[in-house]
Amino acid sequence: MHRHMRPHHIKGALLPLAAACATPTAAATEESQAWITESLVVTATPADTITLDLSQRFRRESSNGEQQTARILIDHRIARGVQIGGGIAFFHSEPEQELRLFQQATFTRGIFLARTRMEQRFFDTADRPSWRLRQRVQASIPLGSSKAPTLIAATEFFFHLNRAKPSDKTGLAVMRQQVGLRQPLGRSLDAQLLYMRQQTFRDNAPDAVAHIPWLTLSWKI
């Protein structure tokens, strides 16, 4: 996308994401959280990228308290605008620990990105893995030169495919909407600050909605 984007082009790019964000919040319980992520992105070969990240999630005790995460991901470009990859992640909180394997395919064209991810989640509180499908759509809109911020808008849906515990919900389980800015801080460092609205759908109980400012620092080498 050329750096001098006309306003009606930006408006058209955001319409599909804005429509997905217009979900009613009636009868939902709400809370605030705060997330911080530190990310290292390594270009191993012209076609291969390795990403390492750590995250700290500050949550209420009713949401299982604070959580720390660690993740490693390898992506391989198989065609222009097409990557496949996978990785492993570990999630630690006071009530339970999670080991997660995942595989994904990412498609990019212009300002748009679409990612499909399959996850196998192993909890120390469940006897079998939970399978989850995630679908993300994102627009990244430059607001000027290469040193200017980029507007980020995204929607992601989480589908639970089985029940690892009798109380688990299947089908659409979580929806996230994000909007914010990514700002270059140097040749290889940038900061991204998003507001994320996360809605967890629950059977026989009000949905849980979390309002989350999310700061990510990313270093590319």
Steps between C-alpha positions, in 0.01 A plus 500: 500500500639841406584719792257774392176304542179687430254521791224308320745212440571480873129512577432216257778287647360534853132435424515115525686520832270768639196286421646208694566729797135603527403213729249569778629477856168455675503278809879472499732522799793737441852544636828672416836333441843611374740301279867557414695301239870499409573351157817406312464433125795333328529474121679166481490470118326700226202265540512414871416712804534399866302690763562479875273685740426538869181647640364616834124518545368686803155361579257478791491200728156418358670459159762258638734777610819617333642293215847473342554356154793389283473410133719401204372505142658412166344630175603388150401689185379258232376762250462873473267606782465145638673360810457178693640439844458369849637510849470430868391716793482477879244685714543528878241622749424409859201267433643306202782458251457460127731359233382593152596373155375689195512504122404791277469640149528875438390684187589864428395730219555873511390631838303185585604188692300183565626227733358158576647324804432154647595442863537197724483612863625273780389604851622349824136511614363290209558142389494568126597788270264774396491576125436859394473675162582870472424728205649851489448782249712816525555827316827696540466852359809725473426854613793666326868435437692194620564682829132579558258279695299218344136458593415142601143364502425130547230249585563140614260213571577194717313173447524212749481169313468260794458482877814434703287541813125431540440872566671615178301678230523394134452725198568874504660567838692829480501808281766772503503845340812712497581853389816701559829626362841354420783753518859444378752594769810427292625293210416168669281592798134594511225537760138408455220615731155352448167511672351151496144404583480128578160335533472146637171328420358283778207261522244569774693805621563857386782546251830625645643813339856620568633844403874469449772753413777292340856629455742304280869579449645326195867470403584370152845362412 
